[in-house]
Amino acid sequence: MPPDEHDDLKRLGERIAEAGRVRREAAEKAAGKASPTPAWIAIRFVAEMVAALIVGGCIGWCVDWAFDHWSPWHTRPWGIVIFFVLGVIAGIKNVMAAAKEINAEMAKRDSEK
């Protein structure tokens, strides 16, 4: 096989592979299953963490408020501190679970290609 034909076949193979990749990406976007972007991943992690912190802080504030109004023990600021720390722990756990989910999804997509 002459060298020119070999180069032509190589370029043709590259064009076919590129067309297949473009087609797969278009099908994923049409199906709503586009690969997550780094910005989307960061937003998801931040949302998971902030939600856990807000919930933990609110529960702690409610505990302090309730104990200050209806109990002889005054817990302020220990309720908010304890539940805020629990919120941090829950947020980290949620971010780790989201990372595992995204990694599994990306690995599945890579294996399909």
Backbone as a ProteinNet text record, in pm:
[ID]
protein_1_A
[PRIMARY]
MPPDEHDDLKRLGERIAEAGRVRREAAEKAAGKASPTPAWIAIRFVAEMVAALIVGGCIGWCVDWAFDHWSPWHTRPWGIVIFFVLGVIAGIKNVMAAAKEINAEMAKRDSEK
[TERTIARY]
85.7	0	90.4	71.8	153.3	128	227.2	214.1	97.5	64.9	-45.8	-178.6	-198.9	-324.1	-334.7	-222.1	-222	-263.2	-209.9	-245.7	-391.9	-439.1	-580.7	-672	-637.4	-718.4	-713.5	-597.7	-584.5	-671.9	-669	-752.9	-901.2	-936.7	-1075.8	-1120.7	-1036.2	-1068.9	-1087	-1001.9	-1014.5	-1144.3	-1180.6	-1305.2	-1426.6	-1422.5	-1533.7	-1545.7	-1432.4	-1434.7	-1489	-1447.8	-1496.6	-1647	-1693.2	-1836.8	-1916.3	-1864.2	-1931.9	-1938.7	-1829	-1826.8	-1925.9	-1930.2	-2024.2	-2167.6	-2193.3	-2328.2	-2370.1	-2277.8	-2308.6	-2338.5	-2257.1	-2279.7	-2413.3	-2447.5	-2576.3	-2691.5	-2677	-2782.1	-2795.9	-2682.5	-2688.5	-2756.9	-2724.7	-2788.1	-2937.3	-2972.4	-3114.1	-3189	-3121.7	-3183.8	-3175.9	-3108.1	-3094.8	-2991	-2900.7	-2800.4	-2660.3	-2643	-2511	-2419.9	-2292.9	-2196.7	-2198.7	-2191	-2191.7	-2064.9	-2082.5	-1968.4	-1907.2	-1782.9	-1721.4	-1799.9	-1856.8	-1936.2	-2060.4	-2125.8	-2245.4	-2209.2	-2097.3	-2054.2	-2025.6	-1956.2	-1925.3	-2052.1	-2147	-2273.2	-2347	-2345.9	-2414.1	-2348.5	-2215.6	-2145.4	-2173.7	-2170.3	-2196.9	-2340.4	-2434.6	-2574.9	-2594.4	-2529.3	-2539.9	-2486.7	-2372.2	-2309.9	-2391	-2433.1	-2508.1	-2642.3	-2708.1	-2836.9	-2821	-2717.5	-2695.1	-2661.3	-2582.2	-2546.6	-2668.6	-2753.2	-2873.8	-2968	-2988.8	-3078.2	-3022	-2892.6	-2831.9	-2840.4	-2811.1	-2818.8	-2960.2	-3056.8	-3197.4	-3246.1	-3212	-3252.5	-3189.1	-3059.8	-2992.6	-3055.4	-3089.5	-3155.5	-3290.8	-3365.9	-3497.1	-3483.1	-3381.9	-3359	-3326.1	-3236.7	-3203	-3325.2	-3402.1	-3522.4	-3621.3	-3644.4	-3739.8	-3694.2	-3566.6	-3516.9	-3518.5	-3493	-3496.6	-3638	-3738.3	-3875.7	-3952.4	-3926.8	-4010.3	-3937.3	-3814.3	-3737.9	-3659	-3628.8	-3544.6	-3398.1	-3358.6	-3220.4	-3209	-3107.5	-3081.6	-2960.1	-2983.8	-2879.1	-2805	-2848.7	-2786.8	-2640.2	-2548	-2548.7	-2518.4	-2524.7	-2479.8	-2565.2	-2692.5	-2777.4	-2736.6	-2716	-2678.1	-2537.3	-2447.2	-2310.6	-2310.6	-2378.3	-2380.8	-2448.6	-2562.9	-2632.8	-2565.2	-2492.5	-2415.1	-2302.6	-2235.6	-2130.4	-2189.7	-2306	-2373	-2409.9	-2448.1	-2476.7	-2352.4	-2237.1	-2111.6	-2081.8	-2098.4	-2073.5	-2169.5	-2296.5	-2394.5	-2363.2	-2320.3	-2285.2	-2169.1	-2066.5	-1950.9	-1993.4	-2078.2	-2127.4	-2209.9	-2292.8	-2373.1	-2284.6	-2181.1	-2090.2	-2016.4	-1974.4	-1906.4	-2000.1	-2125.6	-2222.4	-2248.7	-2258.4	-2279.9	-2159.7	-2038.5	-1918	-1915.5	-1953.1	-1958.9	-2060.7	-2175.7	-2280	-2232.4	-2168.7	-2120.6	-2009.4	-1917.9	-1811.2	-1866.3	-1965.9	-2026.3	-2093.3	-2162	-2228.7	-2126.8	-2016.7	-1913.3	-1845.2	-1820.1	-1758.3	-1850.3	-1979.6	-2076	-2076.4	-2073.4	-2071.6	-1942.4	-1829.1	-1701.8	-1697.3	-1758.6	-1758.8	-1850.3	-1950.8	-2042.5	-1978.9	-1878.6	-1816.6	-1722.6
-117	0	123.4	212.8	334.8	423.2	506.1	590.6	688.6	738.3	832.9	767.5	644.7	574.5	546.1	514.1	488.1	614	728.9	855.4	889.1	861.3	887.4	802.6	674.8	586	629.4	673.9	719.6	842.8	938.4	1058.3	1022.8	927.8	884.1	821.5	738.7	678.6	784.6	885.8	994	1072.2	1096.8	1169	1087.7	956	870.2	869.2	860.5	860.6	994.1	1104	1236.7	1248.8	1199.9	1206.2	1124	1008.9	927.1	995.8	1062.4	1134.8	1249.6	1324.4	1436.8	1385.6	1274.7	1218.3	1173	1107.7	1064.9	1184.5	1289.9	1409.4	1474.3	1479.5	1536.9	1452.5	1320.5	1233	1249.3	1264.6	1285.3	1416.6	1521.6	1650.8	1644.5	1575.6	1563.6	1484	1386.9	1305.7	1372.7	1486.1	1555.6	1492.8	1415.6	1346.7	1393.4	1521.7	1574.5	1557.2	1543	1528.2	1652.8	1635.1	1751.9	1834.7	1964.2	2054.4	2078.1	2121.6	2151.3	2256.5	2354.8	2456.8	2394.2	2305	2239	2155.6	2086.2	2003.5	2091.6	2202.9	2294.3	2352.1	2390.5	2445.5	2340	2216.3	2110.4	2089.1	2086.7	2067.1	2182	2304.3	2420.9	2415.9	2380.3	2372.9	2267.1	2151.9	2045.8	2094.9	2163.4	2208.9	2320.2	2418.4	2531.7	2485.7	2395.2	2346.1	2278.4	2196.2	2128.3	2228.6	2331.3	2432.1	2512.6	2548.9	2625.7	2543.2	2418.4	2332.2	2311.9	2283	2264.2	2389.8	2505	2630.3	2662.9	2639.9	2667.2	2575	2448.6	2355.9	2397.9	2433.9	2478.5	2604	2698.4	2820.9	2788.9	2699.3	2660.8	2591.4	2505.8	2439.2	2542.8	2635.4	2740.3	2824.1	2861.2	2943.3	2868.5	2740.4	2660.7	2642.9	2612.6	2595.3	2726.6	2838.5	2967.8	3006.2	2965.9	3005.6	2907.5	2779	2680.3	2591.2	2623.3	2534.1	2615.4	2555.2	2626.5	2631.6	2548.6	2547.8	2640.6	2719	2808.8	2755.5	2714.1	2647.6	2741.6	2864.9	2955.6	2973.8	2962.3	2934.3	2789.5	2699.1	2562.4	2487.2	2512.3	2443	2475.8	2604	2643	2594.9	2596.2	2549.2	2399.9	2322	2176.6	2140.5	2200.6	2165.4	2222.3	2332.8	2384.1	2286.5	2233.7	2134.4	2008.1	1966.4	1851	1881.6	2005.7	2046.7	2040.1	2079.6	2069.6	1923.6	1837.9	1694.1	1638.8	1674.4	1627.9	1683.6	1809.5	1869.9	1798.6	1767.2	1695.2	1556.9	1491.5	1359	1368.8	1471.2	1490.5	1518.5	1599.2	1629.8	1503	1421.9	1297	1202	1195.2	1109.6	1161.9	1293.9	1352	1325.9	1333.4	1306.2	1160.6	1068.7	927.2	906	971.1	957.9	1011.8	1126.5	1186.6	1101.2	1049.8	963.5	836.2	777.1	655.9	683.8	797.9	835.9	859.7	927.8	954.9	825.4	733.2	605.8	524.3	528.3	456.4	512	644.3	706.4	674.6	673.8	642.8	498.8	407.1	267.8	243.1	328.2	314.6	362.3	448.2	504.4	409.6
0	0	0	-95.4	-101.4	21.1	59.2	178.1	170.4	53.5	39.1	74.9	32.3	62.3	213.4	275.3	419.2	496	456.9	521.9	498.7	375.2	345.5	432.8	447.9	531	677.8	722	860.1	883	790.6	804.1	797.8	711.3	702.2	834	895	1024.1	1131.9	1131.6	1228.6	1208.9	1084.1	1055.6	1099.3	1078.1	1118.8	1271.2	1341.5	1488.1	1539.7	1478.6	1519.2	1494	1380.5	1350.9	1452	1491.6	1591.5	1726.8	1765.1	1891.9	1890.3	1780.5	1768.6	1773.8	1708.7	1708.5	1848.8	1921	2058	2147.6	2136.5	2218.8	2186.5	2058.4	2019.5	2073.2	2069.8	2121.7	2273.4	2343.3	2488.4	2522.4	2448.9	2475.3	2445.2	2339.3	2304.3	2410.8	2469.9	2574	2710.6	2717.7	2845.2	2936.5	2880.4	2959.7	2923.3	2905.6	2874.5	2995.8	2969.2	3077.1	3164.4	3296.1	3383.5	3365.6	3363.7	3350.2	3487.5	3492.4	3622.7	3701.2	3632.8	3702.2	3765.7	3693.2	3746.5	3869.1	3861.7	3975	4096.4	4075	4186	4247.1	4163.6	4213.8	4296.2	4250.4	4325	4461.4	4465	4592.4	4688.3	4638.2	4723.1	4775.3	4689.1	4731.2	4838.8	4822.4	4924	5058.9	5056.4	5180.4	5246.2	5167.7	5222.5	5279.7	5210.4	5260.6	5396.6	5411	5539.3	5649.5	5617.9	5718.1	5761.8	5666.5	5700.3	5786.7	5748.5	5827.2	5967.4	5978.7	6109.9	6194.9	6136.2	6210.4	6254.1	6167.5	6203.3	6315.1	6306.9	6413.4	6545.2	6542.6	6663.7	6721.5	6635.6	6682	6744.6	6681.9	6736.8	6872.3	6886.2	7014.4	7121.7	7089.7	7187.4	7223.2	7124.9	7148.9	7238.3	7206.3	7282.9	7427.5	7447	7583.7	7661.1	7594.2	7663.4	7703.9	7627.4	7655.9	7744.1	7731	7797.9	7896.4	7929.3	8014.3	8116.8	8230.3	8326.4	8282	8184.9	8135.9	8017.1	8017.1	7904.5	7828.3	7706.3	7628.1	7534.5	7523.4	7427.1	7459.5	7371.6	7228.5	7194.2	7294	7269.6	7168.4	7163.6	7065.5	6922.9	6897.2	6761	6726.7	6822.4	6796.2	6764.1	6846.3	6826.8	6694.8	6667.3	6544.7	6420.6	6434.8	6322.2	6288.2	6390.8	6367.6	6305	6353.1	6290.6	6145.3	6118	5980.4	5892.8	5947.1	5872.1	5839.9	5937.9	5916.7	5811.1	5821.7	5723.4	5584.8	5577.1	5448.6	5382.6	5460.4	5405.9	5358	5436.2	5395.9	5266.3	5254.7	5133.3	5012	5029.1	4917.7	4874.8	4971.2	4935.8	4860.7	4903.4	4834.2	4693.1	4677.7	4545	4454.8	4510.1	4431.5	4385.3	4474.1	4435	4323.2	4336.1	4234.4	4099.7	4100	3975.1	3915.3	3999.3	3948.6	3887.4	3950.6	3896	3762.6	3754.2	3629.6	3517.2	3550.6	3449.7	3405.6	3499.2	3465.6	3375.1	3402.7	3319.8	3178.3	3166.3	3032.2	2959	3031.6	2967.2	2918.1	2993.9	2953.4	2834.1	2816.9	2703.1	2573.3	2584.5	2462.2	2398.4
[MASK]
+++++++++++++++++++++++++++++++++++++++++++++++++++++++++++++++++++++++++++++++++++++++++++++++++++++++++++++++++

